[in-house]
Amino acid sequence: MDLSAINPVLLIASLMVASTPILLAAIGELVVEKAGVLNLGVEGMMITGAICGFIAAHHSQSVTLGYIGAAAGGAALALVFALLTQFLLSNQVATGLALTLFGLGFASLAGQGYNGIKAPTSYRLDIPVISDLPVIGPILFSHDIMVYVSLLLCLGVWIFLNRTRAGLILRAVGENHDAAHALGYKVVLVRCLAILFGGACAGLGGAYLSLVRVPQWTDGLTAGAGWIALAIVVFASWRPDRLLIGAYLFGGITVLQINLQLARVPVPVSLLAMAPYIVTILALVLISRGRRNSASPAMIGRPFHATQ
């Protein structure tokens, strides 16, 4: 065992990279659930975005086009979810699970000719002098652009939900869609826009895995990241600030367990692999302990009949 091989600075810098895909997917799902919709298709939208983004980036040799393709792919699957649940009023849980299975199968089929192919190099923030500062430079100023986009998105969603009229309408739809409809708000439209936003964010999270985190295409690339994002939304009590803590905690433990394996700590590998999931859930349960169940949007998972 050699714990001196673990570099704390690189550990912290790496956790930001490991947390980004989950944070992107989770912040999108938070907006969806705030609108009163339960989307269990996040995993399928993530992996759809991962393969769409990888294919777009590979053929164009542009990471930017890759992310655009990923957002479009995730939003396309989200559009199917919106049509089925908001217009045809299908069960949200069953529809989400079905689309996850569809997304996994679609990604596996579409990615047949891309296994093992490297992704184009992503853009990194490199500010002269500042990026070279000891400790602070590697941690804060040496990441690819999507790390900062995810943080800005988290801040933007908090501002949107708490400081804007549109955010108030979205929360009203999630709390009482009948009252919102009676006030003249278009419940179905609000929910569809939220679903599309959530799908696009999930697609970006998937693309980050295939373009930066790995970076190449392999089957099952997301490895349950969408389910972790769903769990973090619930345990963070539907609050963007706690969502950030939960995502970074999961990313940090994930990176730490990999470093502990490399340091040959005498702990079974399977136990170390379980650690990110166990620690994240326990920590978020403690954070949300004592909070009222009313933190959950009252209408979540309940269909809205446009004729009401």
C-alpha positions in Angstrom: 0.0 0.0 0.0 1.4 3.4 -1.0 -1.0 6.3 -0.2 1.7 8.8 -1.1 1.0 8.0 -4.7 -2.4 9.8 -4.4 -2.0 13.5 -5.4 -4.7 15.6 -3.6 -4.6 18.3 -6.2 -5.2 15.9 -9.1 -7.8 14.1 -7.0 -9.9 17.3 -6.6 -9.4 18.3 -10.3 -10.4 14.8 -11.4 -13.6 14.8 -9.3 -14.9 17.8 -11.2 -14.5 15.8 -14.4 -16.1 12.7 -13.0 -19.1 14.7 -11.6 -19.9 16.7 -14.7 -22.0 14.1 -16.6 -24.1 13.3 -13.6 -24.6 17.0 -12.8 -25.7 17.8 -16.3 -28.3 14.9 -16.3 -29.5 15.6 -12.8 -30.0 19.4 -13.3 -32.2 18.6 -16.4 -34.2 16.0 -14.5 -34.7 18.5 -11.6 -36.4 20.9 -13.9 -38.6 18.1 -15.4 -39.7 17.0 -11.9 -40.3 20.5 -10.8 -42.8 20.7 -13.6 -44.6 17.6 -12.1 -43.2 15.0 -14.5 -41.3 11.8 -13.5 -38.9 10.9 -16.3 -37.2 7.5 -15.7 -35.8 7.6 -19.2 -32.7 9.6 -18.2 -30.4 6.7 -18.7 -31.7 6.0 -22.2 -31.4 9.7 -23.1 -27.9 9.9 -21.7 -26.6 7.0 -23.8 -28.5 8.2 -26.9 -26.8 11.5 -26.5 -23.5 9.8 -26.0 -23.6 7.9 -29.3 -25.2 10.8 -31.2 -22.6 13.2 -29.9 -19.7 10.7 -30.6 -20.9 10.1 -34.2 -21.3 13.8 -34.9 -17.9 14.7 -33.4 -16.2 11.8 -35.2 -17.4 12.7 -38.6 -17.1 16.5 -38.2 -14.0 16.4 -36.1 -15.7 19.1 -34.0 -16.4 18.6 -30.3 -18.9 21.5 -30.5 -21.0 19.8 -33.2 -20.7 16.7 -31.1 -22.4 18.3 -28.1 -25.0 19.9 -30.4 -25.7 16.4 -31.8 -25.9 14.9 -28.3 -28.3 17.6 -27.1 -30.5 17.0 -30.2 -30.4 13.2 -29.7 -31.4 13.4 -26.0 -34.1 16.0 -26.8 -35.5 13.7 -29.6 -36.0 10.9 -27.2 -37.4 13.3 -24.7 -39.9 14.5 -27.4 -41.1 10.9 -27.8 -41.6 10.8 -24.0 -43.5 14.1 -24.0 -45.8 13.0 -26.8 -46.6 9.7 -25.1 -47.1 11.0 -21.6 -48.5 14.5 -22.2 -50.7 13.9 -25.2 -51.5 10.2 -25.2 -51.4 10.2 -21.3 -49.4 7.0 -21.1 -48.0 6.0 -17.7 -44.9 8.0 -17.0 -43.0 5.3 -15.1 -43.6 2.6 -17.7 -42.9 5.0 -20.6 -39.6 6.2 -19.0 -38.4 2.6 -18.4 -39.4 1.6 -22.0 -37.4 4.5 -23.4 -34.4 3.6 -21.3 -34.4 0.2 -22.8 -34.9 1.6 -26.3 -32.1 4.1 -25.8 -29.7 1.3 -24.7 -30.6 -0.8 -27.7 -30.4 2.1 -30.1 -27.0 3.2 -28.9 -25.7 -0.4 -29.1 -26.9 -0.7 -32.6 -25.7 2.7 -33.8 -22.4 2.3 -32.2 -21.5 -1.0 -33.8 -18.9 0.5 -36.2 -17.4 2.9 -33.6 -16.2 0.7 -30.8 -12.7 1.6 -29.7 -12.4 4.7 -31.9 -10.9 7.7 -30.1 -13.0 10.9 -29.9 -11.6 14.3 -31.1 -9.7 16.4 -28.6 -12.0 18.5 -26.5 -11.4 22.2 -25.8 -9.7 23.1 -22.5 -9.6 26.4 -20.6 -6.0 27.5 -20.6 -5.5 31.0 -19.2 -1.9 32.1 -19.4 -0.3 32.4 -15.9 -3.5 31.6 -14.0 -3.8 28.0 -15.3 -0.2 27.5 -14.2 -0.7 28.6 -10.6 0.1 25.9 -8.1 -2.9 24.1 -6.6 -5.6 26.6 -7.8 -4.6 26.4 -11.4 -5.1 22.6 -11.9 -8.2 22.6 -9.8 -10.1 25.6 -11.2 -8.6 26.7 -14.5 -7.5 23.6 -16.4 -10.7 21.9 -17.3 -12.6 21.5 -20.6 -15.4 24.0 -21.2 -18.3 21.7 -20.3 -17.2 21.6 -16.6 -17.8 25.3 -16.4 -21.0 25.0 -18.5 -22.4 22.5 -16.0 -21.7 24.9 -13.1 -23.2 27.9 -14.9 -26.2 25.7 -15.8 -26.7 24.8 -12.2 -26.6 28.5 -11.2 -28.9 29.4 -14.1 -31.5 26.8 -13.1 -31.4 28.1 -9.5 -32.0 31.7 -10.7 -34.7 30.6 -13.1 -36.6 28.6 -10.5 -36.4 31.2 -7.7 -36.0 34.6 -9.4 -38.1 34.5 -12.6 -41.8 34.6 -13.4 -41.3 31.6 -15.9 -39.7 29.6 -13.1 -42.7 30.4 -10.8 -45.1 29.2 -13.5 -43.1 26.0 -13.9 -43.2 25.4 -10.1 -46.9 26.2 -10.0 -47.6 23.6 -12.7 -45.6 21.0 -10.7 -47.5 21.9 -7.4 -51.0 22.1 -8.8 -51.6 21.8 -12.5 -55.4 22.3 -12.2 -54.9 25.7 -10.5 -52.3 26.7 -13.0 -54.6 25.7 -15.8 -57.4 27.7 -14.2 -55.2 30.7 -14.2 -54.6 30.4 -17.9 -51.2 28.8 -18.0 -50.5 26.2 -20.7 -49.7 23.2 -18.5 -48.9 20.8 -21.3 -46.6 23.3 -23.1 -44.7 24.1 -19.9 -44.2 20.4 -19.2 -43.2 19.6 -22.7 -40.6 22.4 -22.7 -39.2 21.1 -19.4 -39.0 17.5 -20.7 -37.1 18.7 -23.8 -34.7 20.7 -21.6 -34.2 17.6 -19.4 -33.5 15.4 -22.4 -31.0 17.8 -23.9 -29.2 18.0 -20.6 -29.1 14.2 -20.3 -27.7 14.1 -23.9 -25.0 16.5 -23.0 -24.1 14.4 -19.9 -23.8 11.3 -22.1 -21.7 13.2 -24.7 -19.3 14.3 -21.9 -18.7 10.6 -21.1 -18.0 9.6 -24.7 -16.1 12.7 -25.7 -14.1 13.6 -22.5 -14.4 11.2 -19.7 -13.5 8.0 -21.6 -13.1 9.3 -24.4 -14.2 6.7 -26.9 -17.3 4.7 -27.7 -18.0 1.4 -25.8 -21.3 -0.3 -25.3 -23.0 0.5 -22.0 -20.8 3.6 -21.6 -23.2 5.4 -19.1 -23.1 2.4 -16.7 -26.0 3.6 -14.6 -25.1 7.3 -14.5 -28.7 8.2 -15.4 -30.0 6.3 -12.4 -27.6 8.0 -10.1 -28.7 11.4 -11.5 -32.3 10.4 -10.7 -31.4 9.4 -7.1 -29.4 12.6 -6.5 -32.4 14.7 -7.5 -34.6 13.1 -4.9 -32.1 13.0 -2.1 -31.1 16.6 -2.8 -34.7 17.6 -2.1 -35.1 19.1 -5.6 -32.7 21.9 -4.8 -29.9 22.9 -7.3 -27.4 23.7 -4.6 -27.7 20.3 -2.9 -27.7 18.7 -6.3 -24.3 20.2 -6.9 -23.0 18.8 -3.6 -24.5 15.3 -4.4 -23.0 15.1 -7.8 -19.5 16.3 -6.7 -19.6 13.9 -3.7 -20.4 11.0 -6.0 -17.6 12.1 -8.4 -15.2 12.5 -5.6 -15.7 9.1 -4.1 -15.6 7.6 -7.6 -12.2 9.1 -8.2 -11.0 8.3 -4.7 -11.8 4.6 -5.0 -9.9 4.4 -8.3 -6.9 6.0 -6.6 -7.2 3.6 -3.7 -7.1 0.7 -6.0 -4.0 2.1 -7.7 -2.4 2.6 -4.3 -3.1 -1.1 -3.6 -5.1 -0.5 -0.4 -6.0 -3.9 1.1 -9.7 -3.6 0.5 -11.7 -5.8 -1.9 -12.1 -4.1 -5.3 -15.8 -4.9 -5.3 -16.2 -3.0 -2.0 -14.3 0.0 -3.3 -16.5 0.0 -6.5 -19.6 0.1 -4.3 -18.3 3.0 -2.2 -19.5 5.9 -4.5 -23.0 4.7 -4.5 -23.2 3.9 -0.7 -21.5 7.1 0.5 -23.5 9.4 -1.8 -26.8 8.0 -0.8 -26.0 8.0 3.0 -24.7 11.6 2.8 -27.7 12.9 0.9 -30.0 11.1 3.3 -28.3 12.9 6.2 -28.5 16.2 4.3 -32.2 15.9 3.7 -33.0 14.4 7.2 -35.7 16.3 9.0 -36.9 18.0 5.9 -40.6 17.8 5.1 -41.8 15.5 2.4 -43.5 18.5 0.8 -40.1 19.3 -0.8 -41.4 17.0 -3.5 -43.5 18.6 -6.2 -47.1 17.7 -5.3 -48.2 16.7 -8.9 -45.1 14.7 -9.8 -46.0 11.7 -11.9 -49.7 12.7 -12.2 -51.1 13.1 -15.7 -52.9 16.3 -16.7 -56.0 16.1 -18.8 -56.2 19.0 -21.2 -60.0 18.9 -21.2 -60.1 19.7 -17.5 
